[in-house]
Amino acid sequence: MSSATERATAGFLVWRLSMKWRVAVDRAVAPLGLTHAQYALMASLHGMGRSGLRPSQRQLADTTGLEPLYVSKLARALEAAGLVARSRDPNDPRAMQLTLTEQGRDVTRRAIKVVQGLLDQLLEPLGGQDSPRARQFTSELATLLDTPLDPHTEHDEEQS
């Protein structure tokens, strides 16, 4: 650990790790014609599709953590590229369901392999993806993601 990171806050380290990961994934999937955000959408769509789901754009936004408007923009760009198909949800005519096209499934499978290689590199210092430390790290990240954050709560209390 460098001296700069030894004194860093957890928030700063989370931010730096997320930026490091985003840049690495962007570079890794660029040869496939994707950005990190497009990869996140397509990989999530791939996993949900394998479970038999045809998620709405809203469900995909909830799964990825991306803003619904951004998911809509990404989905349109991916549709124009022939990677995603959008169709009206028969149960809610306001909602659009998303599925990967055959070309989209092929690109996503290749992208997942590339990103898994990055994940192997990232988690190697913890003993690899299947190590107890990596599983603990993943569990702790999930705990943090499940913790609701409301920037107004603490600030509002300080103002009182």
Stockholm file with secondary structure:
# STOCKHOLM 1.0

chainA/1-160         MSSATERATAGFLVWRLSMKWRVAVDRAVAPLGLTHAQYALMASLHGMGRSGLRPSQRQLADTTGLEPLYVSKLARALEAAGLVARSRDPNDPRAMQLTLTEQGRDVTRRAIKVVQGLLDQLLEPLGGQDSPRARQFTSELATLLDTPLDPHTEHDEEQS
#=GR chainA/1-160 SS CCHHHHTCCHHHHHHHHHHHHHHHHHHHHGGGTCCHHHHHHHHHHHHHHHTTCCCBHHHHHHHHTCCHHHHHHHHHHHHHTTSEEEEEETTEEEEEEEEECHHHHHHHHHHHHHHHHHHHHHHGGGTCTTSHHHHHHHHHHHHHHHSCCCHHHHHHHHHC
#=GC SS_cons         CCHHHHTCCHHHHHHHHHHHHHHHHHHHHGGGTCCHHHHHHHHHHHHHHHTTCCCBHHHHHHHHTCCHHHHHHHHHHHHHTTSEEEEEETTEEEEEEEEECHHHHHHHHHHHHHHHHHHHHHHGGGTCTTSHHHHHHHHHHHHHHHSCCCHHHHHHHHHC
//
